[in-house]
Amino acid sequence: VLNTKFKVIQKLTYNTYGGKEAVDTSKLRSSVWHYVQSLWGIYFWNVDYGMIQELLPGGFREYISNTSCTPENLKQDFFNWESNSGFTNAEKVHFCLIIMEARLQAEYCFALKALN
């Protein structure tokens, strides 16, 4: 059930990017997911982490890091980078869902490891 939940969040898309339609956003969504996992110490041998650095601008990586690691510290002014990003509100919400679900998956991995 959890694996299905994670796959649904990862594949959820309108195939738009900042108002442009018919855009393949799979690499961007995957980069966000794997970047969050790397923040929590989970790395995959088959992921190109250099591509993540290319696809995710510095302000976006900072937003992802703060949203994933210290969401309680987020302030309204921290979201200013988004005004220049071109993302629609739906895309911003989707990024938040991806970030929090990737974090949840990482937490489950650590919990299961602790049980062994």
PECORMO-V574589 format. One record per backbone hydrogen bond with DSSP energy under -1.0 kcal/mol. NH is the residue of the N-H (numbers start at 1). CO is the residue of the C=O. E is the energy in kcal/mol with one decimal. If there is no record, write none. Layout:
nh=<NH	NH>
co=<CO	CO>
e=<E	E>
This chain:
nh=<5	6	7	8	9	10	11	12	17	20	23	29	30	31	32	33	34	35	36	37	38	39	40	41	42	47	49	52	53	54	55	56	61	62	63	64	65	66	67	68	69	70	73	74	78	79	80	82	83	92	93	94	95	96	97	98	99	100	101	102	103	104	105	106	107	108	109	110	111	112	113	114	115>
co=<1	2	3	4	5	6	7	8	20	17	15	25	26	27	28	29	30	31	32	33	34	35	36	38	37	44	47	48	49	50	51	52	57	58	59	60	61	62	63	64	65	66	70	71	75	76	77	79	80	88	89	90	91	92	93	94	95	96	97	98	99	100	101	102	103	104	105	106	107	108	109	110	111>
e=<-2.1	-2.5	-2.3	-2.4	-2.0	-2.1	-2.0	-1.2	-1.9	-1.5	-2.7	-2.8	-2.6	-2.3	-2.3	-2.2	-2.8	-2.3	-2.2	-2.1	-2.3	-1.8	-1.1	-1.6	-2.7	-1.2	-1.2	-1.1	-1.5	-1.5	-2.7	-2.1	-2.6	-2.3	-2.1	-2.7	-2.8	-2.7	-2.7	-2.5	-3.0	-1.5	-1.8	-1.2	-1.3	-1.5	-1.4	-1.3	-1.2	-2.1	-2.3	-2.3	-2.4	-1.9	-2.3	-2.6	-2.8	-2.5	-2.4	-2.6	-1.9	-2.2	-2.5	-2.0	-2.5	-2.4	-2.1	-2.1	-2.4	-2.6	-2.0	-2.0	-1.2>
